[in-house]
Amino acid sequence: MPVVMARDLEETASSSEDEEVISQEDHPCVMWTGGCRRIPVLVFHAEAILTKDNNIRIIGERYHLSYKIVRTDSRLVRSILTAHGFHEVHPSSTDYNLMWTGSHLKPFLLRTLSEAQKVNHFPRSYELTRKDRLYKNIIRMQHTHGFKAFHILPQTFLLPAEYAEFCNSYSKDRGPWIVKPVASSRGRGVYLINNPNQISLEENILVSRYINNPLLIDEFKFDVRLYVLVTSYDPLVIYLYEEGLARKCTSNMGNSMDKRLPAYMVLW
């Protein structure tokens, strides 16, 4: 996971006393990008947690790189950063290079960030990560660029706002529908229905037409995930992680609708 390093590393890269340490292109934690290869990028290595290699720690320690963790308990992130020579500061400190937070920052906090300070959340990134906002944005793109260009999800309704429209569509096709909370993850709160009366309207939910003939492997549902790191929206800069993750259900489709959505997934 690359993170742009602090300004002081870039400024001192050309000095004679530091040239021996940080200008070596074969250093495992430094990658140079940009015009004339002048922008240093710090590359984190997961195995550093186990190896505790002093050569891995030297960049973070030499330039006093620091981090703080706010409103979350990210033990893995803390271990990775510590293994790379970062030191942790108090959550209220303003002297840090990386802030890892469990929630979105307020605009006034974002405006106070210096060029050498990075955070793990972009403003309004929930426009993609929340199911209701993603649904609305896909609909907007369909209107702007054409339905065929963004025909990437089944017929969907946001309830309770679109409950009447959903009931009208259900009366024409009573096939199974899948219900999902708009702001949940890991399959929590997901269930299948055959009748609108089975839906609880106490909170915002997304209801989509269930795909009866999904792509299967040996009658098992699966998914494939690729992980990316977006460091900038304008210009758009995306790093694609070289490995992915495939997961396979523990129950096959069979003839029962109850088996179409196993609650437990395992690594495959």
C-alpha positions as CSV (number, residue, x, y, z in Angstrom):
1,M,0.0,0.0,0.0
2,P,1.9,3.1,-1.2
3,V,1.6,6.3,0.8
4,V,3.2,9.6,-0.3
5,M,6.0,10.3,2.2
6,A,6.6,13.5,4.1
7,R,7.9,16.6,2.4
8,D,11.2,16.5,4.4
9,L,12.1,13.2,2.8
10,E,11.8,14.7,-0.7
11,E,13.7,17.9,0.2
12,T,16.6,16.0,1.7
13,A,16.8,13.4,-1.0
14,S,19.4,15.4,-2.9
15,S,21.6,16.2,0.1
16,S,25.0,14.5,0.2
17,E,24.7,13.1,3.7
18,D,21.4,11.3,3.0
19,E,22.0,10.4,-0.6
20,E,23.6,7.0,0.4
21,V,20.5,6.0,2.3
22,I,17.4,7.1,0.4
23,S,18.5,7.4,-3.2
24,Q,19.1,3.7,-3.5
25,E,16.4,2.4,-5.9
26,D,16.7,-1.1,-4.5
27,H,15.6,0.0,-1.0
28,P,12.5,-2.2,-0.3
29,C,10.4,0.7,1.1
30,V,11.1,3.5,-1.3
31,M,9.8,4.0,-4.8
32,W,10.4,7.2,-6.8
33,T,7.7,8.5,-9.2
34,G,6.8,11.7,-10.9
35,G,8.8,13.9,-13.2
36,C,12.5,13.1,-13.1
37,R,11.7,10.5,-10.4
38,R,11.7,13.1,-7.6
39,I,8.5,12.1,-5.7
40,P,9.3,9.5,-2.9
41,V,6.6,6.9,-2.2
42,L,6.7,4.7,0.8
43,V,5.8,1.1,0.1
44,F,4.6,-1.0,3.1
45,H,5.4,-4.7,3.3
46,A,3.1,-7.0,5.3
47,E,5.9,-9.4,6.1
48,A,7.7,-6.7,8.1
49,I,5.4,-7.5,11.0
50,L,7.1,-10.9,11.3
51,T,10.6,-10.2,10.1
52,K,11.1,-7.0,12.2
53,D,13.8,-6.0,9.6
54,N,15.8,-3.0,10.8
55,N,16.3,-2.0,7.1
56,I,12.5,-1.7,6.7
57,R,12.3,0.6,9.8
58,I,15.1,2.9,8.8
59,I,13.1,5.4,6.6
60,G,10.4,5.9,9.1
61,E,12.8,6.3,12.0
62,R,15.3,8.6,10.2
63,Y,12.6,11.1,9.2
64,H,10.5,10.8,12.3
65,L,7.4,9.7,10.4
66,S,4.4,9.5,12.7
67,Y,0.7,8.5,12.7
68,K,-2.4,8.6,14.9
69,I,-5.4,6.4,15.0
70,V,-8.8,8.1,15.7
71,R,-12.2,6.5,16.5
72,T,-11.2,3.0,15.5
73,D,-9.1,0.1,16.8
74,S,-7.0,-0.9,13.8
75,R,-4.4,-3.2,15.4
76,L,-3.2,-4.5,12.0
77,V,-2.6,-1.0,10.7
78,R,-0.8,-0.1,13.9
79,S,1.4,-3.1,13.6
80,I,2.3,-2.4,10.0
81,L,3.2,1.2,10.7
82,T,5.3,0.4,13.7
83,A,7.2,-2.2,11.8
84,H,8.1,0.5,9.2
85,G,9.5,2.8,11.8
86,F,6.5,5.1,12.3
87,H,5.8,6.2,15.9
88,E,2.3,6.8,17.2
89,V,1.2,10.2,18.6
90,H,-1.8,11.1,20.7
91,P,-5.2,11.3,18.8
92,S,-5.4,15.0,19.6
93,S,-1.9,15.8,18.2
94,T,-1.5,17.8,15.1
95,D,2.1,16.6,14.5
96,Y,1.6,13.5,12.3
97,N,2.1,12.3,8.8
98,L,-0.8,9.8,8.6
99,M,-4.2,9.8,10.3
100,W,-6.1,6.6,10.3
101,T,-9.7,7.2,11.3
102,G,-12.8,5.1,11.5
103,S,-15.1,7.9,10.3
104,H,-15.1,10.7,7.8
105,L,-13.4,14.0,8.7
106,K,-15.3,17.3,8.9
107,P,-14.5,19.8,6.1
108,F,-12.7,22.2,8.5
109,L,-10.3,19.4,9.6
110,L,-9.5,18.6,6.0
111,R,-8.7,22.2,5.3
112,T,-6.1,22.2,8.0
113,L,-4.1,19.3,6.6
114,S,-0.6,20.1,5.3
115,E,0.8,18.6,2.1
116,A,2.8,16.2,4.2
117,Q,-0.3,14.9,6.0
118,K,-2.5,12.1,4.6
119,V,-5.8,10.5,5.8
120,N,-7.4,7.2,4.9
121,H,-10.9,8.7,3.9
122,F,-11.8,11.0,1.0
123,P,-14.6,13.4,1.6
124,R,-18.0,11.9,0.6
125,S,-16.5,8.5,-0.3
126,Y,-19.7,7.1,1.1
127,E,-21.2,8.0,-2.3
128,L,-19.6,4.7,-3.5
129,T,-19.5,2.7,-0.3
130,R,-23.2,3.1,0.9
131,K,-25.6,0.9,-1.1
132,D,-28.3,3.6,-1.3
133,R,-25.9,6.3,-2.5
134,L,-24.2,3.9,-5.0
135,Y,-27.7,3.0,-6.4
136,K,-28.7,6.6,-6.8
137,N,-25.4,7.4,-8.5
138,I,-25.7,4.5,-10.9
139,I,-29.2,5.7,-11.8
140,R,-27.8,9.2,-12.4
141,M,-25.1,7.7,-14.7
142,Q,-27.7,5.7,-16.6
143,H,-29.6,9.0,-17.3
144,T,-26.4,10.8,-18.3
145,H,-24.6,8.1,-20.4
146,G,-27.4,5.7,-21.3
147,F,-28.9,2.7,-19.7
148,K,-26.8,0.1,-21.7
149,A,-23.5,1.7,-20.5
150,F,-24.5,1.3,-16.9
151,H,-26.7,-1.8,-16.9
152,I,-24.7,-3.3,-14.0
153,L,-27.4,-4.1,-11.4
154,P,-30.8,-5.8,-11.3
155,Q,-34.0,-3.8,-10.8
156,T,-33.7,-2.1,-7.4
157,F,-35.9,0.0,-5.1
158,L,-35.0,2.1,-2.1
159,L,-37.5,1.6,0.7
160,P,-39.6,3.0,2.2
161,A,-39.4,5.9,-0.3
162,E,-40.1,3.7,-3.3
163,Y,-42.4,1.2,-1.6
164,A,-45.3,1.8,-3.9
165,E,-43.2,1.4,-7.0
166,F,-41.8,-1.8,-5.6
167,C,-45.2,-3.2,-4.9
168,N,-46.3,-2.4,-8.5
169,S,-43.3,-4.2,-9.9
170,Y,-43.8,-7.1,-7.6
171,S,-47.4,-7.5,-8.8
172,K,-46.1,-8.1,-12.3
173,D,-43.3,-10.5,-11.3
174,R,-43.5,-12.3,-8.0
175,G,-40.1,-13.9,-8.1
176,P,-37.8,-13.8,-5.1
177,W,-36.3,-10.5,-4.1
178,I,-33.2,-9.8,-1.9
179,V,-33.2,-7.2,0.9
180,K,-30.1,-5.4,2.1
181,P,-29.5,-2.6,4.7
182,V,-28.1,0.5,3.0
183,A,-25.1,0.9,5.3
184,S,-24.1,-2.5,6.5
185,S,-21.4,-5.0,5.5
186,R,-20.3,-8.7,5.6
187,G,-23.8,-9.9,4.7
188,R,-25.3,-8.6,7.9
189,G,-29.1,-8.0,7.7
190,V,-29.4,-9.6,4.2
191,Y,-32.5,-11.8,3.6
192,L,-34.7,-13.1,0.8
193,I,-38.4,-12.5,0.5
194,N,-41.4,-13.7,-1.6
195,N,-43.9,-11.1,-0.5
196,P,-43.7,-7.3,0.4
197,N,-45.4,-8.1,3.7
198,Q,-42.1,-9.8,4.8
199,I,-40.3,-6.5,4.7
200,S,-39.7,-4.3,7.7
201,L,-39.9,-0.6,6.9
202,E,-38.4,0.7,10.1
203,E,-35.1,1.6,8.5
204,N,-33.9,2.4,5.0
205,I,-33.2,-0.7,2.9
206,L,-32.5,-1.7,-0.6
207,V,-34.6,-4.3,-2.4
208,S,-33.3,-5.9,-5.6
209,R,-34.6,-8.5,-7.9
210,Y,-32.9,-11.8,-7.0
211,I,-30.8,-13.3,-9.8
212,N,-32.1,-16.8,-10.2
213,N,-29.4,-18.1,-12.5
214,P,-26.1,-16.7,-11.1
215,L,-22.7,-17.9,-12.3
216,L,-21.8,-20.9,-10.1
217,I,-18.8,-23.2,-9.6
218,D,-19.9,-26.7,-8.9
219,E,-23.3,-25.4,-7.8
220,F,-21.7,-23.0,-5.3
221,K,-22.0,-19.3,-5.3
222,F,-18.7,-17.3,-5.1
223,D,-17.3,-13.9,-5.4
224,V,-13.9,-12.5,-6.5
225,R,-12.5,-9.3,-5.1
226,L,-9.7,-7.1,-6.3
227,Y,-8.4,-4.5,-3.9
228,V,-7.3,-1.0,-5.0
229,L,-5.9,2.1,-3.2
230,V,-7.2,5.5,-4.6
231,T,-4.8,8.2,-3.6
232,S,-6.3,11.0,-5.7
233,Y,-9.6,11.7,-7.5
234,D,-8.4,14.6,-9.6
235,P,-6.2,13.5,-11.2
236,L,-7.4,9.9,-10.8
237,V,-4.6,7.8,-9.3
238,I,-5.3,4.1,-8.5
239,Y,-3.0,1.4,-7.3
240,L,-4.2,-2.2,-7.9
241,Y,-3.0,-4.7,-5.4
242,E,-1.3,-7.6,-7.2
243,E,-3.3,-10.3,-5.4
244,G,-7.0,-10.8,-5.0
245,L,-9.4,-12.8,-2.9
246,A,-12.0,-15.5,-3.9
247,R,-14.7,-16.7,-1.6
248,K,-16.9,-19.7,-1.9
249,C,-20.2,-20.6,-0.2
250,T,-20.4,-23.5,2.2
251,S,-23.8,-24.6,0.9
252,N,-24.8,-25.3,-2.7
253,M,-27.8,-23.8,-4.4
254,G,-29.8,-27.0,-4.4
255,N,-33.5,-26.7,-4.9
256,S,-34.3,-24.6,-1.8
257,M,-34.3,-20.9,-1.9
258,D,-33.0,-20.8,1.7
259,K,-29.7,-22.2,0.4
260,R,-29.2,-19.5,-2.1
261,L,-27.7,-17.1,0.4
262,P,-25.5,-18.9,3.0
263,A,-24.7,-16.7,5.9
264,Y,-21.2,-18.1,6.2
265,M,-18.4,-17.7,3.6
266,V,-15.0,-19.3,3.7
267,L,-11.7,-18.6,2.0
268,W,-11.3,-20.5,-1.2
